[in-house]
Amino acid sequence: MDSSILVKKKVCLVCVCYNAYDDALRLLNSIEASYQLVESLDLTVVLSDNSTDTSDLSSISEVKFSFDYKYIKNENIGYFPAFYQGLEASNSDFNQFDYIIVSNVDLQIDASFLNTLIDYNCPDKIGVIAPQILTTACKIDLNPKISSRPSKFKLEFLKFLFGHYKLFQLYNFLSTYKYNKQKKQLGAPTPIASTTMYAAHGSFIIFTRNYCKQQASLCFPRFLFCEELFVAEELIGAGLKVQHVKKLIIHDNEHGSTSQIHSKFIANEHVKSISYILSKYY
C-alpha cells in the first residue's frame, strides 16, 4: 500500500479492567502486535482500571507501548462509567476520532485487526460496528448479540425474574446449560457477508464517527448490564444502525471478571439496568 496516499485515521480504544491485570496485559500486547503492522494510525489506548486488588498494579500502570498509552485508576464504578471516564482521559474531542472502542480485558485483538479497521469503508448510516468475537475454545462468534428489539413485555418479565433470586438462579443455570450445549454442537463458523442486527455484544463495541456526529450518547449511567440495549436504543434514536463485520476479528477467552462477583449483586444490577432501559426508551 502506498503510504503517500494514506489518510491517517484516529482511534481511541478504552479497556476496562477489574482485578484482571494479566488479561489486561495480554490485550495490550495484542494491540501492540497489531499496531506494528499499521503504516498510518493515530492510536490512543486508555486502560480504565476499576480494580479493588491493586497488589500487582505496577505491572500495568508503568508499561510502555508504541501507541499513546494512558492509565487511569477509578473506584469500582462499573463498565460503561469506566469507559466514559477513560474516554475523557484521552484529552480529545470525541468527534475527532474515526472510531471509539470499548473493550473488556479478557480478550485479544487479531494481528490483522487495526489494518482491517482503518481500511474499512464505513457507510454513513452505520453508527456501530460489531466485530467477529470468536470464543477461544470453540470458535463461536458472539455476534450478533441480539438480532431484534426485545418487547416491553419481555423486559418486564426479565426484570421480574431477576428480582426473585431463586428464579434468577434457575434462569442462569438454564442459560449456561443452553450455551454449553450450543458449544458442543457448533463447529468452526462459516464466513458470511456483513449483516445488520439490533445489538452488538458488549465486550467489544466499535463506535464510528457517525455515532458521535449524530449526538448519540456514550454515557450509560448504570454499573453493569444492558449496555448493548442502551447502545442499540441510542442508535435507533439517531437513525443509525449496527453492522456485523466478520473480517474484524477478536479472540475471547471466556473468563470475564464478572464471574468473580456475587450472583445476588448481579441479579440486583440486572433489575436496576433493565428498569433504566424501560423508563428511558419504552
NORQUI-V820292 format. One line per field, one symbol per residue. phi: phi as a letter, one per 40 degrees, with the letter a starting at -180 (. if undefined). A space follows every 10 residues. Layout:
BEGIN
phi=???
END
This chain:
BEGIN
phi=.cccbccccb bbbbbbbbfa cccccccccc ccccccccca acbbbbcbbc ccbbcbcccb cbcbbcccbb bbbbccbhcc dcdccccccc gbcdccccab bbacbcabcc dcdccccccc ccccccbbbb ccbccccbfc ccbccbcbcc ccdccccccc cccbdccccc dccccccccc cccccccccc dbcdbcacac cccabbccdc ccccgccbbc cccaggdccd cccccdccgb bbbcbcccbb bbcfaccccc cccccdcccd ccccdccccc bb
END
